[in-house]
Amino acid sequence: MMPTGKLTKRAIDALAVPDSKQLIYWDSEVKGFGLRVLPSGLKTFVVQYRNAEGIKRRMNLGRFGVLTVDTARDLAKLKLAEVIVGEDPADKVRQVRKGMTVAEMCDWYLEEARAGNILGVWSQHVMVGFDDKDIGL
């Protein structure tokens, strides 16, 4: 069984790095929210759930240090709320990546940048000549 306890900055800083396999420490406050720790020392927040078909899904939320514990916990709650209404957040991410062309990626990037979700702004001239090229993600 994987370790369980309230995930806090202090608790995460004190976690030992596993010797060979990854370890997931589950949060006692939000079921399905956890922290994956790799032997390299990399710590990533994850959320795990079962979709409408009962298939277990796990998705990364972001790295510890880039995201605070509270921000990651709130993000996990949002993802789990999507599951409650019948959506599959991991599948949505997979579908977006599956068939995106360079032009679509540029449009997405600009839209996200304007919304303040991405730091920096790309100018429109980057898209010239790439309108129909598949980026193959």
C-alpha positions in Angstrom: 0.0 0.0 0.0 1.2 3.5 -0.8 1.9 6.0 2.0 -0.9 8.3 2.9 -0.9 11.6 4.8 -1.7 15.3 4.4 0.7 16.7 1.7 2.3 19.9 2.9 5.5 21.6 1.8 7.3 20.6 4.9 6.2 16.9 4.5 7.2 16.8 0.9 10.6 18.4 1.6 11.2 15.7 4.2 10.3 12.7 1.9 13.0 10.2 1.2 13.9 9.5 -2.5 13.1 5.9 -3.4 16.0 3.6 -4.3 14.7 2.0 -7.5 11.0 2.5 -8.3 8.7 5.5 -8.2 6.7 6.0 -5.1 3.3 7.8 -4.9 2.4 9.5 -1.7 -1.4 10.0 -1.5 -3.0 13.0 0.2 -5.4 12.3 3.1 -7.4 15.5 2.4 -8.4 14.9 -1.3 -8.9 11.4 -2.5 -7.0 10.8 -5.7 -4.5 13.6 -5.3 -0.9 12.5 -4.7 2.8 13.2 -5.3 4.9 10.9 -7.4 8.6 10.7 -6.4 11.1 9.3 -8.8 14.5 7.8 -7.9 16.1 10.9 -9.6 14.4 13.0 -6.9 11.8 14.5 -9.3 8.5 15.2 -7.5 5.3 15.6 -9.6 1.8 16.2 -8.4 -0.7 13.7 -9.9 -4.4 13.0 -9.8 -5.9 9.5 -10.2 -9.5 8.6 -10.9 -11.8 6.2 -12.7 -13.6 7.4 -15.8 -17.2 6.6 -16.7 -16.1 3.2 -18.1 -14.4 2.4 -14.9 -10.9 2.7 -16.4 -8.2 3.9 -13.9 -6.5 7.1 -15.2 -3.6 9.0 -13.7 -2.5 12.4 -15.0 0.3 14.8 -14.1 -0.7 18.2 -12.7 2.8 19.7 -12.4 6.1 19.6 -10.6 6.5 20.4 -7.0 8.3 23.7 -6.7 6.6 25.1 -9.8 3.2 24.4 -8.2 2.6 24.9 -4.6 0.8 22.1 -2.7 -2.3 24.2 -2.3 -2.4 25.1 -6.0 -1.9 21.5 -7.0 -4.6 20.4 -4.6 -7.1 22.9 -6.0 -6.2 21.8 -9.6 -6.8 18.2 -8.5 -10.2 19.2 -7.2 -11.1 20.8 -10.5 -10.0 17.7 -12.5 -12.0 15.4 -10.1 -15.1 17.7 -10.5 -14.8 17.1 -14.3 -14.9 13.4 -13.6 -18.0 13.7 -11.5 -19.9 15.3 -14.4 -18.8 12.5 -16.7 -15.8 14.0 -18.4 -12.3 12.4 -18.7 -9.6 15.1 -18.3 -6.7 12.8 -19.3 -8.5 11.8 -22.5 -9.2 15.5 -23.3 -5.5 16.2 -23.1 -4.7 13.1 -25.2 -7.2 14.2 -27.9 -5.8 17.7 -28.0 -2.3 16.5 -28.5 -3.3 13.8 -31.0 -4.1 15.7 -34.2 -2.8 19.3 -33.7 -1.2 20.9 -36.7 1.5 23.7 -36.3 -1.1 26.3 -37.3 -3.5 24.9 -34.6 -0.7 24.8 -32.1 0.1 28.5 -32.8 -3.5 29.5 -32.6 -3.8 27.6 -29.3 -0.6 29.2 -28.0 -1.7 32.7 -28.9 -5.2 32.2 -27.3 -3.6 30.9 -24.1 -1.0 33.7 -24.1 -3.8 36.4 -24.5 -5.7 34.7 -21.6 -2.6 35.0 -19.4 -2.0 31.3 -19.1 1.4 31.3 -20.8 4.3 33.7 -20.1 5.5 35.6 -23.2 3.7 36.2 -26.5 4.5 34.8 -29.9 3.9 37.0 -32.9 1.6 36.0 -35.8 4.4 35.8 -38.4 5.6 32.5 -36.9 2.6 30.7 -38.6 3.6 31.7 -42.2 4.2 28.6 -44.3 3.0 26.2 -41.6 -0.8 26.3 -42.0 -1.4 22.7 -42.8 1.7 20.9 -41.4 1.0 18.1 -38.9 3.3 18.3 -35.9 2.8 14.6 -35.1 2.4 14.7 -31.4 
